[in-house]
Amino acid sequence: MKKFKFLIFAVLPMLLLASCIFDSEGDSLVAWLDSQGLPSNYLVQTVEIDGLELSSYQVGFDSTPRLQYYQGVVGAVNGMQHDWVLDFGFRDKSFFAKYSADSAEEYRSAFIALYPDSGFYAQAGYKSDSLPIKESMTFHFSWIIETGKGSSFVDSIGDIKDSVWTASLRSVLGKAKSADTTYELKISALDSALRIDLPSAFYQDLAKVTEAARVQLRISAPEAKRVYRFYGPSADVVPFLRVKAYTQTTVVDGDTTTKDVYKNIWPFRSAVVSSYLDECSDCVVLHGGVLESLMVEIPSEKILNALSDFYGDEFPYTEGDSNDVRQTVVLAELKMGRSSSKEGSELGFPVQVVAASFVDSNGVDMQLAESYKLNRQLIQEDGHPYLVFMDGDTLGIQLTQGMRSFINRAGKGAKMRFVLRMGYSMLAPYDTLYYDHVNDDGDSVYIFMDYPTYSRYDFSDYISQPMNMKIWLATKRGDDE
């Protein structure tokens, strides 16, 4: 099963030599310059800017439901509620003719079968000794049922683009019928499906189907004590809706037998709908696993003044096309205060704070994910600097590409802006090999989880405090030219 992640990985050959940049001297630095296509006689010098206060910062949340083919989530944790929507399209004229016309209401029933994502639970540490997971909860179901005729109706559902479906999903579900059901959830084995009986109002509405239908079913558990992960419609085992139409009675040679007649219906796609529960309007908070980002701007004049003092040159550069290429930024790192609290970490692991900077692309600003250079000595002692929910009071964010673009374009009025997002849980925060590997003891070491974490980190106490920016520059000037 393939999973997709938004991760910021550096190019591996760069990582082999990157830690020397933090020292900026020795033969290893010459090798690094050569690997980057820079002459070995370039100087790598550093500029530090203390007491840096941000010009602005703002959290933005995209409430558009997120398409999820391989995993669905249901529950509420860390200030967010996550609901799962399954989209079904099916046709069975003979079955629904019997279901709607001939079946007595007391014989009808329906349930949804959901399979726990065993891959997630194994990686998150939910081993056999932590089972069973037990919880009494209220599931809230809401649904839209559209009826039609012929294969063309079902085909038309499949023709709706995923982006169109997710964009309209919130407004469509706002018109849905709904009902609650109480469920004693128990996961005793990760390979067993949960059978959750659907409210009678749902399968009564199915009686309106005569041939073909589309069902959009939303599953919510706002009172759940955690977020539950289930396999999605493109996984190896998939959720399904099972409808009981009637009980068939047969008499043979005086013996009466009964047989329940069912229909299984599988969804062809799904999406997760996330909603805010946080009530603190003044808090600067990032939530993981959702489309949320913290937009930050660093005051340009402080950076340019520091460069002017360091080089004795005028910054910004305004001659010609104003494109300043007098030096190359090989590394830039912003350091800010960090909480060592584990509160808000859904799974108990450290979590990435990943960065993307605004850089020029043919005269238009675009977001570019920042690459990451490893400071091996620091990692061995304190762990990776861009993690939260771990010991230590300093968060380090590398902004190399953004700083390079900013200095080159400052003469044209460019701003030093970037965005921060919550990334993935790091399973080996003190390991300096930035890829899955087998260590000297023969143990397998996995760097990241394969799944997003629904965590919550509060920047409020740190975002307005003075910060430190350190810039490493490769420069050839004056008599050295």
N, C-alpha and C positions, 0 to 999 in steps of 0.2 A: 504494500500500500504506500503510495507516494504522498508525502506531506510537503507543504510549501511554507517557508519561513522568511520573514524580513529580518535578515541578520547582516551585520556589517563585518565582513571578513577582509583582512588584508591579503594581498598576493603572497603566497607562501615563500617564494624566493626572497622577497623583501624582508620577511620576518627573520630569516637566518642571520641578518646583519643589522637589524633595526635597533637593537638595544644599545649599540655603540653610539647612536646619535645622542642619547641622553648624557653621555660623557663628553662627546665632541672632541675626541683626540685619539691618537694612536693609529696603528696600521689598519685596524678594523674599520676606522672611519674612512680611510683612503679606499678600502675595498667597497664600502657602502656607496661612496660618491661614484665610483666606477660603475657599480651596478645600476645606478640611476642615470647614467649618461652625463655626469658632471665631471669636469676636469679635477684631477686630484690636487691641484694647487689652489682650489677654492678654499676659503676659510669658512668654517661653520662656527658662527658666533650666536650668542643668545641675548635676547632683550627681555627683561622682566618688567611687568607693569603691575604695581601693587595698588591696593585701594580702588579697584575697578568696580564701579557701580553701574548696573544695567540701565540702559536708556528706557527700555520698555520690555514687558513680558505679558503674555496672554495665552490662556488655555483655549483651544478650540476642539470641539467634539463633533464628529460627523455621525449623525444618528441613522444613516442609511444602513439597513440590514446587510449583514455580511454573508455572502454565499458560502455554504459549507457542504461539500460533497462527501467528505470522509468522516467528519465528526460533528455531532450536535451537542449542545450544552443546555442544561436546564437548572435554574436555581438562582440564588441571590447571595452575593458575597462582596465585601469591601466596597460598599456604596453603589453597587450596580446590580440590576436584575437582568438576567439573560433568559430569553425565551426561544424556543425552537419551533420553526414553522416547516411543515412537510407539505409538499405539493404532489397530489395524486391526479392522474388522468387515466380513466379506464372505460371499458365498454363490455357489457354482457347482458344482452337483451333478455335471454331466457331466464337467467338468474333473477334479475330485478323485476321482471314481470311477475315471477312467483313471489318474490319478496314483498312487492308493493301491493299486490292484489289478493293473493291467497293466504299469506302468512298472518296468523293472529298475532297481535301486538305482544302478547306475553311470551311468544317464542323467539322474538327478535332479540339480538344482543350484538355487541361489537366490543372489541378490545384492541389496544395498540400493543405490539410487542417491541421492546427496546433492548438492544444488547449492549451491556457496558463495554466501553473501549478498554479491553484488557491490556493493550499495548501501553496506553497512558498509565493505567493503575500500576502496572509492573514497574515502569520507569519512575513513577512518582514515589514508589516505596510502599505501595499498598500490597504487602506480601500476604501470604496465606494466614499468618498469625494475627493479622489485623482484621480478618473477616470473622463473622459476617458484619456488614454495615447495616445497621437498623435505624429506621427513622419513620415515625408516623407523620404524614404530611398531607396537605391539601393540594391536589393538582387542579389547576384552572385550565379548562379547555375552551377554545373559541374556534369557530369554523365558518367557512363560506362554502356552500355547495351550489354549483352551477350545473344545470342539466342540458343535454343536447342529444342529437341523433347522428348515427353514422360514424364511420371511421374518420371522416373529415373533421368532425368536432374534436376528437381526441388529437388528431394531427395538428389542429390549430393551436392547441394548448402547448404542445411541444415546440411549436414555431415561435412562441413568445421568448424573446431574448432574456437571458438571465439578468442583464443590467436593467431592463425595463421592468422585470418582475420585482427585483429588490427595491427599485426606486419608488414603486407604487404600493409596496406591501403594507406600510403603516396605515396609509389612508384606506386601503381595501379592508384591512382587518378592523378598522374602526367601525365598520358596519356589521361585524360578525356577530352571530349568536354565541352565547356562552353559557357554561354551567360548571359547577365544581364537583369534585369527587374526592373523598377521603381514602387514602391508600396507606397501607402498612408496608413500607418499602423495606425489603430485605435482600441484600446481595450476599449470598453464601458462597457462590462460585462465579468467577468472572466469565465463564463460558455459558452461563444460563441466561435466558432472556427474562426480562421483567414483563409480566402480563398486567396491564393496567386497564381495567374495565372503563369504557367510555360512558358518559351520562346517557340516560334514556332519551333525552331530547335530541341527541346527535343521531342515534339510529332511527328515531322516528322521522327525522328529516330525510334520511336516506330512502324512506318509503316513497318520496316524490320522484325518485329516479325511475325511469321506465326503460332506458336503454344505455345511455352513456352519461358520464358525469365527470366533473372536476371538483376535487375536495382540497381545500387549503385548511390545514389543521394546525392550530397554534397550541403548544404545550408550555404551561407556566407552572412554576413552583415557588412562589414568592416567599413562602415560609420555610423553605429548605435551609438547613444549616450549612450547606456547602453547595458548590456547583458540581453537578453530575455530568460526566461525559459518556456519550453513547456513540456507537458506530453509525455513520451516515449512509445515504443511499448508494454510494459508490464504493463502499468498503467490502471486505470479503463476506461478512455477515451483515445483513441489512435490516432496518426496521420494517415492519409491515402492519397493515390494518387487516384484522380478520372479522368478517361479518357473518353472523349466523342468520340464515333466512327463515328456516323452519325445521321442524322435526318430521322426518319422513317415516311413516308407519307402513310396515309390510306384513301381510298374513300369508304364511305358507303352511299348508297341511294343518291348519288350526293353531300354529305357533305364530305369535305376534312379535315382531322385532321392530325396534325404532332406530333411526339413524339421523343424527344432526347434519344438516347440509350447510357448509360454510363456503365463503369465498375469501381468498387472500388477495390483498391489493398492496402493491409496493409503490413507494414514492419514487419519482424520477429526479427530484432535487430538493434541497432544503436550504434554510437560511437561519441565522441567529439574529434575533432582535434584542438589542441592549438598551436599557433605559436607566437614567440617573435616579439613584435613591439619596445621594449625598445632598444635604440641605445647607451646607456652608457655602454661601455665595461669594465670600471673600477669600476662601482658601485657594491656594495654588496647588492643585492636585492633578496627578496623572494616574490614569487607570490602565492596567495592562489588558491585553487581549481584545481591545476595542480600537476604533479609529479615532484616537485622541492624541493631540500633540501640544507641546508648550513652545510657542513662538517667542524668541528672545532676540533683542538687539543690543549690541555692545556699543557704547559711545565711540564714534569714529575718531573724534579729535584726540582722545587720550592715546589711542594706538599710534596715530600719525605724529603726534608731538613726541612720543617716546622714540619713534624711529628717527625723527629729525635730531633729537638730542644725541642719539647713538651714532649716527652717521655724519652729522653736520650738514646734511642735505635738506632740501626743502621737500616736505611731504604735505599734501599729495603732489605728485608729478603732473604738470599741466602742459608740458611742451609737446608739440606734434599731435599725435592722436591720443595723448594723455595716458597711454598704456605703459605702466611702470614695470620695467623688467630689469631694474638695476640689481636685483637680488632674487633668490629663489627661496621661498618658505619650504623647508623640509619637514618641519614639525611645528605645530602650535597646540598648546594645551591650556584649557581654562580649568582652574581649581576653585571649588566652592565648598561651603560647609555641607556636611552630610550627617544625617541621623544614623546612629548605630542600632536603633530599635528594629525589631523584627515584626512589629505590628504592621499589618497590611500585606505581608508576604503570604499569599494563599497556600503555597506548598512548603514553606519553610526554607527554601533555597534563596541564595542571592540572585538578584535579577539585574539584567543589563539596563542601563540608560543609554540608548543609542541616539546618535546625532546625524542630522543631514543639514548641509549648509546650502546657502543660495549662491550659485556661481553663474557666470555668464555663458549663454549658449546662443550664439549668433545675435547678440544684442538683447536677449530676453533672459531674465532670471529664471533659473530652474533649480529644484532641489536635487542635490547629489549626496548620496550616502557617504559618510566619511569612512575612509580606511583607518586601520588601527595598527599602530606600531607598538611592539612589545618592549616594555622595560623589564627585562627578566629579573634583575636583582630586586626591584620593587615588588614584583609579583610574588616572588618566593617569600618575601618578608611580610607583605601586607595584603596580597591578593591583587587581582585586577582592579585598577583605580576607578573604572566606570560602572561599578556595581553598587546597588543599594541593598538594604537588609543584611548587612554584615558589619563586623567590628571596624572601627576607624571613623575619623571625623572629617575626612576630605574626599570629595567626589571629583575625579579627573575626567574631563571631556576633551578629546582631541578634535581639533577644528582645522586641520592642516589645509585641506582643499579650499575651504571657505576663506581662510585668512589669505591664502595665495591669490585667490580671485579678487578679494577685497582690495589688497594693496595695489594690484595691477590696474584696478579700475577706479581707485578712489578719486582720481582727478576728474572723473566723469560723474561724481556724486554717488558712487556706490556706497551701500551701507553694509556693516558687518552683522548679518542676520543668520540665524540658524534655528532649527526646531529639534526638540527632544521628544523621544517616545519611550515607553516601556517596552523592553524586548523580551527575551526568553530567559528562563532560569538557567543559571550556570551550575553544573554539577561538580566541577573541579576548579574552584576559584583561585587556587594557588598553583595550578599546573601551568608551566610555561610553554608547553607544546599546545598550539592553538588548533588542534584537530584530534579526532578520536584516535587512540593508539593503545598499544600494550606496553605497560611499564616494565622496569627491570625485574620486578617481582612476578611478572607473568600475568598481572591483573589487567583487565580491559578498563581503560579510562575513557569516559564519555564526557565531552566538554559541555555540551548544551543538551537540554531536553528537546525533544522533537515537537513539543506542544506549547502553545502560549499559556501564560499564567494570568489569571484574573486577579492581579494584585492591585494595590493602591499605595502610592507614595506621595507624601505631603511635602512640598517644597516651601511652604509658607514661612517657616522660621529661618530659611537660609537664602531665599531668592533676592531679598533686599539687602543682604549683608555684603560688605566689600569682598571682592574676589581678586584672584591673581591670574594673570595671563603670562605665559612664557612662550617666546617665539624663537625657534632655531632657524637661522638664515645662512644659506650658502652664498658667499659674496666674493666678487673679484672687482676691485676698485683701484683708482689712482695709479700709482707706480707699478702695481702688480699686473696691470692689463697688458 
